[in-house]
Every structure is written in structure tokens, then in C-alpha cells.
């Protein structure tokens, strides 16, 4: 059977149109949220609610807070179970953890640092936090001795509101203080082994009134990493995911939808 050229062209056009209509939409990345020291997975609740409303699958990983390499291995085990693309989001000490987690996981498409450290190889949370003046964390800590000779660090409850979450209601900050997870002293001093932000797109958000990681440190790391987008929130504390979940969510979705 033979077709005229006009009929053949029309048939091809309709075929192409049908294919375009049935083409699957791009897969949304899974968002893996990694809390930092003195917080826990529920600190992401306001962000999780927004991301899930927008159709994202979210996992709030339980960060052991025992050491960068060890903690990254725990989060990496979760990432390896995810079939599609992943956006890693780290708060505070969770920053070094996601930086290390990304290594060897080719499905990680972006890193989002929420008031989080983005270390170069050989840097630690302690060395970065003291790179510029402004952190008052040291004076707010109390310690618990561990059997292996290390120490668990906590923020003293009476200091928690002003130190960690000054722009969060006092009653909510009191609950956060009671549920905070300790980090080992050695974890904060452990040097990172790889700077995966050199090969992956990075995004950063921080507050100008952060008393744990000075804004000057965050600005330095964002510029060094050539962050695709940096958001500075005037007057915001270290607990951005609680006090400014809308802005944090927006940045995560920027990272998730970027091409």
C-alpha cells in the first residue's frame, strides 16, 4: 500500500505528537535530610511537610554523630538503597557528613548546606568554625565522659535558646534542648577526606545571627565552593530548618529541579 506525501507527513506528525504526550515526566529526586549536632531528625519536620506537599519523597536520616567517616557510611548505606537521583541536605555538622556521603554515590545530583560546614579535605568542623570570629558555642557546652575516653558534647539547656535557636519561640526551643542529640568531641575535630562540592552543584543558606557557625564562615565556604545559589537570611539563627522552613524548602527544591 502506498501513501501520498501529505498523508505520510500528517501521520508522522500525529505519531510524534502522541509520543510527546506519553513521554514520562522527569523523576523527582529523593531528598535525604541529615541533621547536625545538638539536633535530631524531627528538627526537619517543618521542611518535610512542605517537601511532601510538593510531591517529594523525603528521608530524614538518623545521623549517629560519632565521627565524619562513620556517620557518612551510615547515610551512604541509605543512599545506596535509592534507585533514582538524590539531593543531600546537611545542617551544621551534617554538612561534612553529606560531603563525604556523596563520594562513591553517583546518584547524588546536588548538595544543600543549611547553616552547614562545607569542608575542604583536611578541614574539620572545629577548624572551620574558628576561621572567623563570632562563634560562642564553646562557652555554651557541657560534656559527658565516654568509656572510650572521648566526650559527648551537649549545649547546656539554659543556653540553648540564645545559642542555637534564638529566633524560635522559647517553649519550642526548650523542647529542642531536651531532645538534642550529642556529638562526640572527636567528630567535630575529625578532618574530612574529600570535598565533593568541587564536582557537584552546591547550594547554601545561612543566617546572619548564627552563633554556632559565624556568617563570615558560611560566606567564605559558599564563595569557595562557587555555590550555584546562596541565601543569607537577616537575623536568622542556627536553627534555620525550624525558624525559616519556607526559605530552606525553596532552596532544596531549586537544587532538585536544576538541570
LUMSE-605783 format. One record per residue (C-alpha): x, y negated, z; residue number from 0. Coordinates in pm, whole numbers, plus 50000, padded with zeros to 5 digits. Layout:
REM residues N
+-------+-------+-------+-----+
:     x :     y :     z :   n :
+-------+-------+-------+-----+
:     X :     Y :     Z : NUM :
...
+-------+-------+-------+-----+
***
This chain:
REM residues 259
+-------+-------+-------+-----+
:     x :     y :     z :   n :
+-------+-------+-------+-----+
: 50000 : 50000 : 50000 :   0 :
: 50131 : 49657 : 49910 :   1 :
: 50064 : 49329 : 50092 :   2 :
: 50069 : 48982 : 49944 :   3 :
: 50334 : 48745 : 50080 :   4 :
: 50078 : 48521 : 50258 :   5 :
: 49918 : 48819 : 50429 :   6 :
: 50254 : 48962 : 50529 :   7 :
: 50368 : 48628 : 50675 :   8 :
: 50044 : 48597 : 50871 :   9 :
: 50082 : 48949 : 51006 :  10 :
: 50437 : 48880 : 51122 :  11 :
: 50329 : 48554 : 51283 :  12 :
: 50049 : 48723 : 51473 :  13 :
: 50284 : 49003 : 51579 :  14 :
: 50538 : 48753 : 51715 :  15 :
: 50262 : 48567 : 51897 :  16 :
: 50138 : 48887 : 52061 :  17 :
: 50492 : 48975 : 52172 :  18 :
: 50536 : 48630 : 52325 :  19 :
: 50210 : 48667 : 52516 :  20 :
: 50308 : 49008 : 52657 :  21 :
: 50666 : 48915 : 52744 :  22 :
: 50724 : 48971 : 53116 :  23 :
: 50785 : 48661 : 53329 :  24 :
: 51132 : 48630 : 53485 :  25 :
: 51175 : 48829 : 53807 :  26 :
: 51184 : 48611 : 54118 :  27 :
: 51495 : 48669 : 54328 :  28 :
: 51460 : 48823 : 54671 :  29 :
: 51555 : 48566 : 54935 :  30 :
: 51780 : 48704 : 55209 :  31 :
: 51799 : 48472 : 55510 :  32 :
: 52089 : 48506 : 55755 :  33 :
: 52067 : 48329 : 56089 :  34 :
: 52371 : 48198 : 56269 :  35 :
: 52495 : 48183 : 56626 :  36 :
: 52254 : 48083 : 56905 :  37 :
: 51952 : 48158 : 56684 :  38 :
: 51770 : 48473 : 56565 :  39 :
: 51565 : 48591 : 56269 :  40 :
: 51242 : 48427 : 56387 :  41 :
: 51408 : 48085 : 56353 :  42 :
: 51333 : 48122 : 55981 :  43 :
: 50957 : 48168 : 56035 :  44 :
: 50851 : 47824 : 55900 :  45 :
: 51064 : 47876 : 55588 :  46 :
: 50945 : 48234 : 55537 :  47 :
: 50580 : 48124 : 55542 :  48 :
: 50644 : 47870 : 55267 :  49 :
: 50852 : 48102 : 55051 :  50 :
: 50598 : 48385 : 55074 :  51 :
: 50316 : 48144 : 54987 :  52 :
: 50513 : 48063 : 54670 :  53 :
: 50539 : 48431 : 54579 :  54 :
: 50889 : 48518 : 54700 :  55 :
: 50991 : 48838 : 54873 :  56 :
: 51186 : 48744 : 55184 :  57 :
: 51411 : 48939 : 55419 :  58 :
: 51533 : 48776 : 55740 :  59 :
: 51840 : 48985 : 55815 :  60 :
: 51943 : 49056 : 56172 :  61 :
: 52293 : 48914 : 56193 :  62 :
: 52492 : 49110 : 56457 :  63 :
: 52713 : 48805 : 56539 :  64 :
: 53008 : 49030 : 56621 :  65 :
: 53259 : 48931 : 56351 :  66 :
: 53257 : 48795 : 55996 :  67 :
: 53366 : 49114 : 55816 :  68 :
: 53149 : 49339 : 56031 :  69 :
: 52843 : 49115 : 56005 :  70 :
: 52887 : 49076 : 55629 :  71 :
: 52899 : 49454 : 55592 :  72 :
: 52565 : 49481 : 55774 :  73 :
: 52399 : 49223 : 55548 :  74 :
: 52566 : 49371 : 55239 :  75 :
: 52405 : 49706 : 55318 :  76 :
: 52066 : 49534 : 55291 :  77 :
: 52157 : 49356 : 54967 :  78 :
: 52264 : 49685 : 54808 :  79 :
: 51910 : 49822 : 54853 :  80 :
: 51761 : 49539 : 54644 :  81 :
: 51720 : 49620 : 54274 :  82 :
: 51690 : 49269 : 54132 :  83 :
: 51853 : 48929 : 54183 :  84 :
: 51919 : 48792 : 54532 :  85 :
: 51967 : 48445 : 54677 :  86 :
: 52165 : 48449 : 55001 :  87 :
: 52086 : 48178 : 55255 :  88 :
: 52303 : 48126 : 55562 :  89 :
: 52258 : 47899 : 55862 :  90 :
: 52559 : 47787 : 56067 :  91 :
: 52787 : 48089 : 56127 :  92 :
: 52563 : 48270 : 55880 :  93 :
: 52747 : 48070 : 55613 :  94 :
: 53073 : 48268 : 55640 :  95 :
: 52865 : 48586 : 55656 :  96 :
: 52683 : 48521 : 55325 :  97 :
: 53009 : 48404 : 55166 :  98 :
: 53164 : 48742 : 55241 :  99 :
: 52846 : 48939 : 55171 : 100 :
: 52834 : 48811 : 54812 : 101 :
: 53166 : 48976 : 54731 : 102 :
: 53104 : 49305 : 54551 : 103 :
: 52730 : 49247 : 54512 : 104 :
: 52677 : 49144 : 54150 : 105 :
: 52302 : 49086 : 54200 : 106 :
: 52369 : 48779 : 54418 : 107 :
: 52292 : 48477 : 54199 : 108 :
: 52337 : 48185 : 54441 : 109 :
: 52443 : 48081 : 54791 : 110 :
: 52247 : 47833 : 55002 : 111 :
: 52415 : 47684 : 55309 : 112 :
: 52172 : 47545 : 55566 : 113 :
: 52392 : 47348 : 55804 : 114 :
: 52627 : 47637 : 55739 : 115 :
: 53000 : 47684 : 55702 : 116 :
: 53136 : 47749 : 55351 : 117 :
: 53490 : 47863 : 55432 : 118 :
: 53793 : 47895 : 55212 : 119 :
: 53989 : 48218 : 55252 : 120 :
: 54182 : 48193 : 55578 : 121 :
: 53944 : 47941 : 55740 : 122 :
: 53719 : 48018 : 56035 : 123 :
: 53413 : 47855 : 56186 : 124 :
: 53632 : 47712 : 56462 : 125 :
: 53889 : 47558 : 56230 : 126 :
: 53620 : 47404 : 56009 : 127 :
: 53410 : 47265 : 56294 : 128 :
: 53711 : 47074 : 56425 : 129 :
: 53827 : 46945 : 56086 : 130 :
: 53646 : 46616 : 56155 : 131 :
: 53538 : 46477 : 56493 : 132 :
: 53182 : 46492 : 56616 : 133 :
: 53108 : 46844 : 56741 : 134 :
: 53007 : 46862 : 57108 : 135 :
: 52939 : 47236 : 57106 : 136 :
: 53238 : 47335 : 57320 : 137 :
: 53114 : 47138 : 57620 : 138 :
: 52769 : 47299 : 57595 : 139 :
: 52875 : 47664 : 57610 : 140 :
: 52871 : 47928 : 57878 : 141 :
: 53039 : 48268 : 57848 : 142 :
: 52974 : 48630 : 57937 : 143 :
: 53274 : 48863 : 57956 : 144 :
: 53254 : 49179 : 57746 : 145 :
: 53408 : 49519 : 57826 : 146 :
: 53646 : 49495 : 57527 : 147 :
: 53798 : 49170 : 57654 : 148 :
: 53602 : 48947 : 57417 : 149 :
: 53337 : 48699 : 57531 : 150 :
: 52980 : 48632 : 57429 : 151 :
: 52905 : 48263 : 57389 : 152 :
: 52568 : 48104 : 57469 : 153 :
: 52452 : 47743 : 57472 : 154 :
: 52353 : 47655 : 57827 : 155 :
: 51971 : 47631 : 57840 : 156 :
: 51974 : 47280 : 57986 : 157 :
: 52199 : 47165 : 57698 : 158 :
: 52023 : 47349 : 57416 : 159 :
: 51768 : 47086 : 57316 : 160 :
: 52013 : 46799 : 57278 : 161 :
: 52291 : 47014 : 57134 : 162 :
: 52113 : 47240 : 56889 : 163 :
: 51761 : 47116 : 56819 : 164 :
: 51722 : 46751 : 56920 : 165 :
: 51450 : 46688 : 56657 : 166 :
: 51241 : 46988 : 56768 : 167 :
: 50972 : 46946 : 57041 : 168 :
: 51121 : 47010 : 57384 : 169 :
: 50890 : 47302 : 57465 : 170 :
: 50980 : 47473 : 57137 : 171 :
: 51350 : 47412 : 57197 : 172 :
: 51314 : 47572 : 57541 : 173 :
: 51177 : 47888 : 57379 : 174 :
: 51461 : 47884 : 57127 : 175 :
: 51710 : 47855 : 57413 : 176 :
: 51556 : 48155 : 57589 : 177 :
: 51565 : 48371 : 57274 : 178 :
: 51906 : 48262 : 57143 : 179 :
: 52146 : 48534 : 57030 : 180 :
: 52508 : 48509 : 57150 : 181 :
: 52808 : 48514 : 56920 : 182 :
: 53146 : 48653 : 57018 : 183 :
: 53432 : 48411 : 57058 : 184 :
: 53638 : 48625 : 56820 : 185 :
: 53369 : 48599 : 56549 : 186 :
: 53393 : 48221 : 56546 : 187 :
: 53770 : 48246 : 56519 : 188 :
: 53782 : 48521 : 56255 : 189 :
: 53930 : 48397 : 55924 : 190 :
: 53726 : 48452 : 55610 : 191 :
: 53875 : 48676 : 55342 : 192 :
: 53710 : 48539 : 55028 : 193 :
: 53549 : 48216 : 54906 : 194 :
: 53267 : 48343 : 54686 : 195 :
: 53132 : 47988 : 54641 : 196 :
: 53415 : 47947 : 54389 : 197 :
: 53238 : 48181 : 54147 : 198 :
: 52872 : 48147 : 54249 : 199 :
: 52645 : 47840 : 54239 : 200 :
: 52616 : 47688 : 54586 : 201 :
: 52360 : 47457 : 54745 : 202 :
: 52392 : 47271 : 55074 : 203 :
: 52160 : 47093 : 55315 : 204 :
: 52254 : 46935 : 55648 : 205 :
: 52153 : 46668 : 55898 : 206 :
: 52341 : 46353 : 55988 : 207 :
: 52280 : 46412 : 56361 : 208 :
: 52412 : 46769 : 56371 : 209 :
: 52612 : 46816 : 56693 : 210 :
: 52739 : 47165 : 56610 : 211 :
: 52883 : 47103 : 56261 : 212 :
: 52955 : 46734 : 56201 : 213 :
: 52802 : 46585 : 55887 : 214 :
: 53152 : 46493 : 55768 : 215 :
: 53246 : 46863 : 55768 : 216 :
: 52936 : 46954 : 55568 : 217 :
: 53003 : 46675 : 55317 : 218 :
: 53362 : 46792 : 55278 : 219 :
: 53258 : 47153 : 55214 : 220 :
: 52985 : 47052 : 54967 : 221 :
: 53227 : 46842 : 54764 : 222 :
: 53496 : 47110 : 54774 : 223 :
: 53252 : 47375 : 54652 : 224 :
: 53115 : 47145 : 54381 : 225 :
: 52768 : 47225 : 54514 : 226 :
: 52501 : 47207 : 54247 : 227 :
: 52278 : 47018 : 54488 : 228 :
: 52347 : 46867 : 54828 : 229 :
: 52072 : 46734 : 55054 : 230 :
: 52154 : 46514 : 55354 : 231 :
: 51868 : 46454 : 55599 : 232 :
: 51900 : 46142 : 55810 : 233 :
: 51873 : 46207 : 56183 : 234 :
: 51829 : 46583 : 56149 : 235 :
: 51977 : 46827 : 56399 : 236 :
: 52149 : 47162 : 56350 : 237 :
: 51814 : 47346 : 56357 : 238 :
: 51707 : 47237 : 56008 : 239 :
: 51508 : 47550 : 55927 : 240 :
: 51282 : 47470 : 56225 : 241 :
: 51264 : 47091 : 56207 : 242 :
: 51273 : 47047 : 55828 : 243 :
: 51141 : 47370 : 55674 : 244 :
: 50988 : 47191 : 55374 : 245 :
: 51322 : 47049 : 55258 : 246 :
: 51504 : 47375 : 55330 : 247 :
: 51246 : 47575 : 55134 : 248 :
: 51262 : 47334 : 54841 : 249 :
: 51641 : 47375 : 54817 : 250 :
: 51617 : 47755 : 54833 : 251 :
: 51362 : 47750 : 54552 : 252 :
: 51589 : 47521 : 54349 : 253 :
: 51860 : 47785 : 54379 : 254 :
: 51616 : 48066 : 54296 : 255 :
: 51482 : 47904 : 53979 : 256 :
: 51807 : 47760 : 53842 : 257 :
: 51936 : 47904 : 53516 : 258 :
+-------+-------+-------+-----+
***
